[in-house]
């Protein structure tokens, strides 16, 4: 193995240097460190390669955004269906009480 000589000492003035990332982050994005299974990384890299290029990290981000949107859409649909149909138990008067208890209370029997 070839040894590389260390760069000779240079007198560099850092008095006007700024701390932080060299490349600023896009607005609305946060840099994080995350551990993912190798097969997940490999899957997204293959998808990007088949597409002819791109960024697998952007593809992972897009997949997570789509998942969140799908979940919120399902929750909204469930809420609408619940409101439109109403609670079938409440409509039938089935409160979990026995037939005898419902008769005592004067509730109508489902049937």
C-alpha positions as CSV (number, residue, x, y, z in Angstrom):
1,X,0.0,0.0,0.0
2,X,1.3,3.4,-1.0
3,X,1.9,5.9,1.8
4,X,0.5,9.3,1.3
5,X,2.4,12.2,2.8
6,X,0.4,14.6,5.0
7,X,-0.2,18.0,3.6
8,X,2.3,20.5,4.9
9,X,1.1,23.0,7.5
10,X,-0.6,26.0,6.0
11,X,-1.6,29.1,7.8
12,X,-5.3,29.4,7.1
13,X,-7.4,32.3,8.4
14,X,-10.7,30.9,9.8
15,X,-11.7,34.2,11.5
16,X,-14.5,34.8,8.9
17,X,-15.6,31.2,8.5
18,X,-19.1,30.1,9.2
19,X,-20.1,27.0,11.0
20,X,-22.7,24.6,9.5
21,X,-23.4,22.7,6.4
22,X,-21.6,23.7,3.2
23,X,-24.8,23.0,1.2
24,X,-27.9,24.5,2.8
25,X,-30.9,22.2,3.4
26,X,-34.0,22.5,1.3
27,X,-36.8,24.3,3.2
28,X,-39.2,21.9,4.9
29,X,-36.5,19.2,5.1
30,X,-34.5,17.9,8.1
31,X,-31.3,16.0,7.9
32,X,-31.5,12.8,10.1
33,X,-29.6,9.6,10.5
34,X,-31.8,6.5,10.3
35,X,-31.1,2.7,10.3
36,X,-33.0,0.8,7.6
37,X,-32.8,-2.9,6.6
38,X,-30.3,-3.6,3.8
39,X,-33.1,-5.0,1.7
40,X,-35.1,-1.8,1.9
41,X,-32.1,0.3,0.7
42,X,-31.4,-2.2,-2.0
43,X,-35.0,-2.2,-3.2
44,X,-35.1,1.6,-3.6
45,X,-31.7,1.7,-5.3
46,X,-32.8,-0.9,-7.8
47,X,-36.0,1.0,-8.5
48,X,-34.0,4.2,-9.1
49,X,-31.5,2.3,-11.3
50,X,-34.4,0.9,-13.4
51,X,-35.9,4.3,-13.8
52,X,-32.6,5.5,-15.3
53,X,-31.4,7.6,-12.3
54,X,-32.5,9.7,-9.4
55,X,-32.0,9.6,-5.7
56,X,-33.1,6.6,-3.7
57,X,-33.5,8.7,-0.5
58,X,-36.0,10.9,-2.4
59,X,-37.9,7.8,-3.4
60,X,-38.0,6.6,0.2
61,X,-39.3,10.0,1.3
62,X,-42.0,9.8,-1.4
63,X,-43.0,6.4,-0.3
64,X,-43.4,7.6,3.3
65,X,-45.4,10.6,2.2
66,X,-47.7,8.4,0.1
67,X,-48.2,6.1,3.2
68,X,-49.2,9.0,5.4
69,X,-51.6,10.3,2.8
70,X,-53.2,6.9,2.3
71,X,-53.6,6.5,6.1
72,X,-55.2,9.9,6.5
73,X,-57.5,9.2,3.5
74,X,-58.6,5.8,5.0
75,X,-59.3,7.5,8.3
76,X,-61.3,10.2,6.6
77,X,-63.4,7.6,4.7
78,X,-64.0,5.6,7.9
79,X,-65.2,8.7,9.6
80,X,-67.6,9.6,6.8
81,X,-68.9,6.1,6.7
82,X,-69.3,6.0,10.5
83,X,-71.2,9.3,10.4
84,X,-73.4,8.3,7.4
85,X,-74.3,4.9,8.7
86,X,-74.3,5.8,12.4
87,X,-73.8,3.2,15.0
88,X,-76.0,0.2,14.2
89,X,-76.0,-0.9,17.8
90,X,-77.4,2.5,19.0
91,X,-80.0,2.5,16.1
92,X,-81.3,-0.9,17.0
93,X,-81.4,-0.2,20.7
94,X,-78.9,-3.0,21.4
95,X,-77.0,-1.7,24.3
96,X,-75.6,-5.0,25.4
97,X,-78.4,-5.4,28.0
98,X,-80.3,-8.7,28.1
99,X,-83.8,-9.0,26.5
100,X,-85.4,-9.1,30.0
101,X,-83.5,-5.9,31.0
102,X,-84.5,-4.1,27.9
103,X,-88.2,-5.1,28.5
104,X,-87.9,-3.7,32.0
105,X,-86.5,-0.4,30.6
106,X,-89.2,-0.2,28.0
107,X,-86.8,-0.5,25.1
108,X,-88.0,-2.0,21.9
109,X,-86.6,-5.4,20.9
110,X,-84.7,-5.7,17.6
111,X,-86.1,-8.4,15.4
